[in-house]
Amino acid sequence: MIRLLARDLAIDLGTANTIVYEKGKGIILNEPSIIAVKQQGSTRVPVAFGSEAKVMLGRTPDGVKVIRPVRTGVIADFEAAGLMLGHFISRVRKESLSLLNPRVVVGVPSGITEVEKRAIRDAIDRQAREVKLIDEAMAAAIGCGLPVTEATASLIVDIGGGTTDIAVVSLKDIVYAISVRQGGDAMDEAIINYMRRKHHLLIGEATAELIKKSLGSAHKDYDAQEVEVRGRSLISGAPASLIVSGGEVREAISEVLSGITAAIRQALENTPPELSGDILSRGICVSGGGALLKGIDRHISEEMKVNVTIAEDPLAAVAEGAGRVLDNPEVFKDLLF
C-alpha cells in the first residue's frame, strides 16, 4: 500500500543542477540549483526557483537576492537549500499524485564530512519518510552502465559543477576514490578572471557560462572558433565588446583541466596492478556536465594514454544510477548509507 501511495525518488543535488529520478518513470525534473528570495524582515520569502531564478542572475532589483545554495557539491546555505528542495519535491509529488512522503536517495561527493551529510539529510527530511545517501561516483558508474557488480575494474570520472569525483569501482565497492573541488564553476570563474586580467573586461557568471558552452574546449582542434563577448570595460567604465577565440578560452581553463587530469593520474597510481590492466582494456568513462566540454575525451586520453568514452547522457548519469539502486534494492542495498 505504501508503494502505491508514495513514489521513491533519487536526487542528484548538484552545484549547477538538481535532477530528480522517480522510480519506474525515470528523470522527471532537471532544474538549475538556484533560488531567488526576497528579504522581509528576518524572513526569506521565495520569489523563483530553478530556471526562473537563473534568468534573474545579475539582474535583480534591491531586496531580491539570487542564491546558489549548493557550492562545491555540498550545502552552503542550509535554509535556501531546504526551500529549494522542498519546492522541487512538492512539485514532483503533485505531478505524480503521491499521497505519502517518498523514500529518497541522494548522490553526494566522495569524502564529505559527517556535518555535510547531516546538512543534506536535514534539508530533505521534512519532505521524505527516509533519506539515504550514495557516493556520486558509484551512482555515476551505475548510471553509465559500467559492470560495477563484476570482478573487473571500471574508472569513472564525474565532472560536475562544483566537484569532480573520480573512482575505481569493482565488485560493488570503491577501490579508490578522490574528489577535487574543480568543475564547471571553477571554469566559469577562470574565464571571468582571464577576461578581467587579459582584456580588462568585466563579465558576469551567466556570460562566462555562455562562453564556456559555446567556445570552451579541452583540445587545440577547437582553438580557431570565435565569439563576441560583451561586458563592461574596466578602463572606461562603459559597455564594451570584443572577439574571443577558442584558444583563449582553453588557455583560461587550462589550470582547472590540469587539476582534473592530476586527480585522474593519482587514482590510476593508487589502483592495484591487476585492476590497472582492466582499466587499460576497458578505458575511462566520463560523465557530468563537464563531459560536454568539447574535446575533453581526447584531452584525457592523450594525457593518460587510455581510451576514454563519454556517457550516453552525461548530465543525468548520477540521478540515473541512484534511480537504478532504487529499482534494484536487493542488488545495490549495500551501497546506501
NORWO-V762880 format. One record per residue. N is the residue number from 1. RES is the residue in three letters. PHI is phi in radians with two decimals (NA if undefined). NEAR is the number of other C-alpha atoms within 8 Angstrom. D_FIRST is the distance of its C-alpha to the first C-alpha in Angstrom with 2 decimals. Layout:
# NORWO-V762880
n & res & phi & near & d_first
N & RES & PHI & NEAR & D_FIRST
N & RES & PHI & NEAR & D_FIRST
This chain:
# NORWO-V762880
n & res & phi & near & d_first
1 & MET & NA & 4 & 0.00
2 & ILE & -1.07 & 6 & 3.84
3 & ARG & -1.10 & 6 & 5.40
4 & LEU & -1.30 & 6 & 5.11
5 & LEU & -1.54 & 9 & 6.31
6 & ALA & -2.17 & 12 & 8.63
7 & ARG & -2.05 & 15 & 11.35
8 & ASP & -1.23 & 10 & 13.24
9 & LEU & -2.17 & 14 & 16.94
10 & ALA & -2.03 & 17 & 20.26
11 & ILE & -2.17 & 14 & 23.28
12 & ASP & -1.75 & 13 & 26.95
13 & LEU & -1.48 & 13 & 28.57
14 & GLY & -1.58 & 13 & 32.04
15 & THR & -1.11 & 15 & 35.36
16 & ALA & -1.63 & 10 & 35.93
17 & ASN & -2.36 & 11 & 32.52
18 & THR & -1.90 & 14 & 28.86
19 & ILE & -2.06 & 15 & 26.70
20 & VAL & -2.06 & 13 & 22.92
21 & TYR & -1.96 & 15 & 20.94
22 & GLU & -1.84 & 13 & 17.40
23 & LYS & -0.98 & 12 & 15.52
24 & GLY & 1.54 & 5 & 16.11
25 & LYS & -2.01 & 7 & 18.57
26 & GLY & 1.70 & 9 & 21.34
27 & ILE & -1.21 & 12 & 23.61
28 & ILE & -2.08 & 10 & 22.71
29 & LEU & -2.63 & 10 & 25.09
30 & ASN & -2.50 & 9 & 28.55
31 & GLU & -2.30 & 9 & 30.60
32 & PRO & -1.03 & 10 & 33.62
33 & SER & -1.41 & 15 & 32.94
34 & ILE & -2.43 & 14 & 35.10
35 & ILE & -2.39 & 17 & 34.89
36 & ALA & -1.88 & 14 & 37.68
37 & VAL & -2.24 & 13 & 38.12
38 & LYS & -2.02 & 11 & 40.67
39 & GLN & -1.45 & 10 & 42.08
40 & GLN & -2.13 & 7 & 42.37
41 & GLY & 1.20 & 4 & 44.05
42 & SER & -1.69 & 5 & 41.95
43 & THR & -1.84 & 6 & 38.75
44 & ARG & -1.68 & 8 & 37.55
45 & VAL & -1.87 & 8 & 36.25
46 & PRO & -1.09 & 10 & 34.49
47 & VAL & -1.88 & 9 & 36.45
48 & ALA & -2.72 & 9 & 34.93
49 & PHE & -2.28 & 13 & 32.57
50 & GLY & 1.04 & 11 & 32.77
51 & SER & -1.05 & 9 & 35.16
52 & GLU & -1.11 & 8 & 36.42
53 & ALA & -1.28 & 14 & 37.37
54 & LYS & -1.11 & 12 & 38.97
55 & VAL & -1.06 & 7 & 41.39
56 & MET & -1.42 & 10 & 42.63
57 & LEU & -0.92 & 10 & 43.76
58 & GLY & 1.30 & 5 & 47.43
59 & ARG & -2.23 & 6 & 47.58
60 & THR & -1.52 & 9 & 46.24
61 & PRO & -1.35 & 5 & 48.39
62 & ASP & -1.05 & 5 & 49.13
63 & GLY & 1.69 & 6 & 46.22
64 & VAL & -1.91 & 10 & 43.54
65 & LYS & -2.17 & 9 & 42.59
66 & VAL & -1.69 & 13 & 40.69
67 & ILE & -2.09 & 9 & 38.90
68 & ARG & -1.86 & 10 & 37.55
69 & PRO & -1.24 & 13 & 35.39
70 & VAL & -1.92 & 14 & 34.98
71 & ARG & -2.23 & 10 & 38.25
72 & THR & 0.80 & 10 & 38.93
73 & GLY & 1.42 & 13 & 35.25
74 & VAL & -2.23 & 12 & 34.52
75 & ILE & -1.29 & 12 & 33.89
76 & ALA & -1.74 & 7 & 37.29
77 & ASP & -2.21 & 9 & 36.29
78 & PHE & -1.07 & 10 & 33.30
79 & GLU & -1.10 & 7 & 33.10
80 & ALA & -1.13 & 10 & 33.45
81 & ALA & -1.12 & 12 & 30.87
82 & GLY & -1.11 & 10 & 28.31
83 & LEU & -1.10 & 9 & 29.12
84 & MET & -1.15 & 12 & 28.98
85 & LEU & -1.15 & 10 & 25.68
86 & GLY & -1.03 & 11 & 24.11
87 & HIS & -1.13 & 9 & 25.42
88 & PHE & -1.10 & 9 & 24.29
89 & ILE & -1.20 & 9 & 20.67
90 & SER & -1.06 & 9 & 20.57
91 & ARG & -1.09 & 8 & 22.10
92 & VAL & -1.14 & 10 & 19.62
93 & ARG & -1.16 & 11 & 16.61
94 & LYS & -1.13 & 8 & 18.53
95 & GLU & -1.21 & 6 & 19.25
96 & SER & -1.64 & 7 & 15.73
97 & LEU & 1.01 & 6 & 14.44
98 & SER & -1.41 & 10 & 11.68
99 & LEU & -1.67 & 7 & 10.96
100 & LEU & -1.88 & 8 & 10.40
101 & ASN & -1.07 & 10 & 13.07
102 & PRO & -1.44 & 12 & 12.90
103 & ARG & -1.53 & 12 & 14.03
104 & VAL & -2.16 & 13 & 17.62
105 & VAL & -2.00 & 14 & 20.34
106 & VAL & -2.10 & 13 & 23.87
107 & GLY & -1.41 & 16 & 27.06
108 & VAL & -2.26 & 13 & 30.05
109 & PRO & -1.13 & 13 & 33.73
110 & SER & -1.13 & 11 & 35.25
111 & GLY & 1.35 & 6 & 36.93
112 & ILE & -1.29 & 9 & 35.51
113 & THR & -1.37 & 6 & 36.11
114 & GLU & -1.10 & 6 & 33.78
115 & VAL & -1.12 & 6 & 34.57
116 & GLU & -1.18 & 10 & 33.55
117 & LYS & -1.10 & 9 & 30.24
118 & ARG & -1.12 & 8 & 29.58
119 & ALA & -1.09 & 10 & 30.53
120 & ILE & -1.16 & 10 & 27.96
121 & ARG & -1.08 & 10 & 25.15
122 & ASP & -1.13 & 8 & 26.35
123 & ALA & -1.15 & 12 & 26.60
124 & ILE & -1.79 & 12 & 22.92
125 & ASP & -0.88 & 10 & 21.54
126 & ARG & -1.16 & 8 & 21.13
127 & GLN & -1.75 & 10 & 18.93
128 & ALA & -2.31 & 11 & 16.72
129 & ARG & -1.53 & 10 & 14.68
130 & GLU & -2.74 & 8 & 16.47
131 & VAL & -2.13 & 12 & 19.63
132 & LYS & -2.13 & 10 & 21.20
133 & LEU & -1.99 & 10 & 24.57
134 & ILE & -2.47 & 14 & 26.18
135 & ASP & -1.10 & 11 & 29.87
136 & GLU & -1.03 & 13 & 30.67
137 & ALA & -1.12 & 15 & 33.18
138 & MET & -1.13 & 12 & 30.79
139 & ALA & -1.07 & 16 & 28.12
140 & ALA & -1.11 & 17 & 30.99
141 & ALA & -1.07 & 16 & 32.17
142 & ILE & -1.16 & 16 & 28.80
143 & GLY & -1.11 & 15 & 28.62
144 & CYS & -1.46 & 13 & 32.18
145 & GLY & 1.38 & 6 & 31.35
146 & LEU & -1.30 & 8 & 33.63
147 & PRO & -1.37 & 9 & 33.43
148 & VAL & -1.20 & 14 & 32.16
149 & THR & -1.51 & 7 & 31.08
150 & GLU & -1.61 & 8 & 34.59
151 & ALA & -1.47 & 6 & 37.73
152 & THR & -2.45 & 10 & 39.35
153 & ALA & -1.51 & 12 & 39.82
154 & SER & -2.26 & 16 & 38.60
155 & LEU & -1.95 & 12 & 39.88
156 & ILE & -1.95 & 16 & 37.76
157 & VAL & -2.13 & 14 & 39.29
158 & ASP & -1.85 & 15 & 36.90
159 & ILE & -1.67 & 15 & 39.16
160 & GLY & -1.70 & 15 & 37.25
161 & GLY & -1.27 & 16 & 38.60
162 & GLY & -1.83 & 16 & 39.27
163 & THR & -2.36 & 14 & 39.15
164 & THR & -2.02 & 14 & 39.84
165 & ASP & -1.80 & 17 & 37.76
166 & ILE & -2.16 & 15 & 39.39
167 & ALA & -2.60 & 15 & 38.10
168 & VAL & -1.75 & 14 & 39.13
169 & VAL & -2.04 & 16 & 36.07
170 & SER & -2.74 & 15 & 36.12
171 & LEU & 0.88 & 9 & 33.81
172 & LYS & 1.02 & 10 & 30.78
173 & ASP & -2.45 & 8 & 32.99
174 & ILE & -1.67 & 10 & 35.34
175 & VAL & -1.29 & 9 & 38.94
176 & TYR & -2.65 & 10 & 40.41
177 & ALA & -2.46 & 11 & 39.12
178 & ILE & -2.52 & 11 & 40.95
179 & SER & -2.17 & 11 & 39.98
180 & VAL & -1.99 & 10 & 42.79
181 & ARG & -1.45 & 8 & 42.69
182 & GLN & -2.32 & 15 & 44.12
183 & GLY & -2.98 & 14 & 42.42
184 & GLY & -1.05 & 12 & 42.50
185 & ASP & -1.13 & 10 & 43.24
186 & ALA & -1.12 & 11 & 46.14
187 & MET & -1.16 & 13 & 47.52
188 & ASP & -1.04 & 12 & 47.38
189 & GLU & -1.11 & 10 & 49.20
190 & ALA & -1.12 & 11 & 51.75
191 & ILE & -1.17 & 13 & 52.49
192 & ILE & -1.04 & 13 & 53.01
193 & ASN & -1.13 & 8 & 55.38
194 & TYR & -1.13 & 10 & 57.22
195 & MET & -1.11 & 12 & 57.86
196 & ARG & -1.21 & 12 & 59.11
197 & ARG & -1.29 & 8 & 61.31
198 & LYS & -1.53 & 6 & 62.68
199 & HIS & -2.01 & 7 & 62.88
200 & HIS & 0.94 & 10 & 62.84
201 & LEU & -2.08 & 12 & 60.02
202 & LEU & -1.66 & 11 & 57.15
203 & ILE & -2.18 & 12 & 53.82
204 & GLY & -1.68 & 9 & 50.29
205 & GLU & -1.05 & 10 & 46.98
206 & ALA & -1.10 & 7 & 45.98
207 & THR & -1.17 & 9 & 49.34
208 & ALA & -1.06 & 13 & 49.16
209 & GLU & -1.13 & 9 & 45.74
210 & LEU & -1.12 & 8 & 47.20
211 & ILE & -1.09 & 12 & 50.19
212 & LYS & -1.06 & 14 & 48.00
213 & LYS & -1.24 & 8 & 45.93
214 & SER & -1.54 & 7 & 49.03
215 & LEU & -2.05 & 13 & 51.61
216 & GLY & -1.00 & 12 & 49.94
217 & SER & -2.68 & 15 & 50.55
218 & ALA & -1.96 & 13 & 51.03
219 & HIS & -2.34 & 12 & 53.76
220 & LYS & -1.14 & 8 & 57.32
221 & ASP & -1.07 & 5 & 56.87
222 & TYR & -1.82 & 12 & 55.32
223 & ASP & -1.15 & 12 & 58.05
224 & ALA & -1.35 & 8 & 59.96
225 & GLN & -1.13 & 9 & 57.27
226 & GLU & -2.38 & 9 & 58.01
227 & VAL & -2.64 & 10 & 56.39
228 & GLU & -1.49 & 8 & 57.70
229 & VAL & -2.03 & 10 & 56.42
230 & ARG & -2.03 & 9 & 56.88
231 & GLY & -2.90 & 11 & 57.00
232 & ARG & -2.04 & 11 & 59.46
233 & SER & -1.21 & 12 & 62.72
234 & LEU & -1.36 & 9 & 63.27
235 & ILE & -1.55 & 5 & 67.02
236 & SER & -1.68 & 5 & 67.51
237 & GLY & 1.42 & 7 & 64.27
238 & ALA & -1.64 & 6 & 64.05
239 & PRO & -1.03 & 8 & 61.39
240 & ALA & -2.57 & 9 & 62.17
241 & SER & -2.47 & 8 & 60.99
242 & LEU & -2.74 & 7 & 61.84
243 & ILE & -1.66 & 8 & 61.03
244 & VAL & -2.06 & 10 & 59.07
245 & SER & -1.72 & 12 & 58.88
246 & GLY & -1.07 & 14 & 56.16
247 & GLY & -1.10 & 11 & 58.46
248 & GLU & -1.17 & 9 & 58.49
249 & VAL & -1.15 & 15 & 54.71
250 & ARG & -1.09 & 14 & 54.53
251 & GLU & -1.12 & 7 & 57.13
252 & ALA & -1.09 & 11 & 55.16
253 & ILE & -1.68 & 11 & 51.94
254 & SER & -1.05 & 9 & 53.79
255 & GLU & -1.16 & 7 & 53.31
256 & VAL & -1.14 & 12 & 49.51
257 & LEU & -1.08 & 9 & 49.55
258 & SER & -1.11 & 8 & 51.85
259 & GLY & -1.12 & 10 & 49.43
260 & ILE & -1.21 & 11 & 46.59
261 & THR & -1.15 & 10 & 48.82
262 & ALA & -1.13 & 8 & 50.13
263 & ALA & -1.20 & 11 & 46.62
264 & ILE & -1.10 & 10 & 45.95
265 & ARG & -1.07 & 9 & 49.29
266 & GLN & -1.10 & 8 & 48.36
267 & ALA & -1.10 & 14 & 45.14
268 & LEU & -1.14 & 8 & 47.21
269 & GLU & -1.20 & 6 & 49.84
270 & ASN & -1.69 & 7 & 47.31
271 & THR & -1.58 & 11 & 45.73
272 & PRO & -0.97 & 6 & 46.93
273 & PRO & -0.92 & 6 & 49.50
274 & GLU & -1.08 & 6 & 47.48
275 & LEU & -1.32 & 10 & 44.58
276 & SER & -1.04 & 11 & 47.11
277 & GLY & -1.11 & 8 & 48.13
278 & ASP & -1.11 & 12 & 44.57
279 & ILE & -1.13 & 13 & 44.47
280 & LEU & -1.09 & 9 & 47.89
281 & SER & -1.43 & 6 & 46.78
282 & ARG & -1.58 & 8 & 43.28
283 & GLY & 1.52 & 13 & 44.30
284 & ILE & -1.94 & 13 & 42.53
285 & CYS & -1.90 & 12 & 39.53
286 & VAL & -1.95 & 15 & 39.51
287 & SER & -2.31 & 18 & 36.52
288 & GLY & 1.52 & 14 & 35.89
289 & GLY & -1.04 & 12 & 37.80
290 & GLY & -1.14 & 12 & 41.04
291 & ALA & -1.19 & 15 & 40.77
292 & LEU & -1.43 & 8 & 41.70
293 & LEU & -1.13 & 12 & 45.09
294 & LYS & -1.02 & 10 & 47.72
295 & GLY & 1.36 & 10 & 49.27
296 & ILE & -1.11 & 12 & 47.05
297 & ASP & -1.15 & 11 & 46.52
298 & ARG & -1.19 & 10 & 50.29
299 & HIS & -1.08 & 10 & 51.08
300 & ILE & -1.14 & 12 & 48.88
301 & SER & -1.07 & 11 & 50.05
302 & GLU & -1.20 & 8 & 53.71
303 & GLU & -1.29 & 7 & 53.28
304 & MET & -1.69 & 7 & 51.38
305 & LYS & 1.06 & 7 & 52.94
306 & VAL & -2.33 & 11 & 49.50
307 & ASN & -1.12 & 9 & 47.75
308 & VAL & -2.20 & 12 & 45.14
309 & THR & -2.13 & 9 & 42.35
310 & ILE & -1.73 & 10 & 40.24
311 & ALA & -1.02 & 11 & 36.46
312 & GLU & -1.05 & 5 & 35.40
313 & ASP & -2.29 & 8 & 33.47
314 & PRO & -1.00 & 13 & 34.87
315 & LEU & -1.14 & 8 & 33.26
316 & ALA & -1.70 & 11 & 29.66
317 & ALA & -1.02 & 17 & 30.16
318 & VAL & -1.14 & 17 & 28.61
319 & ALA & -1.12 & 18 & 25.47
320 & GLU & -1.08 & 16 & 25.20
321 & GLY & -1.12 & 15 & 25.70
322 & ALA & -1.11 & 18 & 23.17
323 & GLY & -1.16 & 15 & 20.67
324 & ARG & -1.16 & 10 & 21.57
325 & VAL & -1.12 & 11 & 20.97
326 & LEU & -1.11 & 12 & 17.34
327 & ASP & -1.23 & 8 & 17.18
328 & ASN & -2.22 & 8 & 18.92
329 & PRO & -1.07 & 8 & 17.90
330 & GLU & -1.19 & 5 & 19.69
331 & VAL & -1.33 & 7 & 22.86
332 & PHE & -1.97 & 10 & 23.17
333 & LYS & -1.03 & 8 & 21.52
334 & ASP & -1.21 & 6 & 25.10
335 & LEU & -1.48 & 9 & 25.90
336 & LEU & -1.59 & 8 & 23.72
337 & PHE & -2.51 & 6 & 25.25
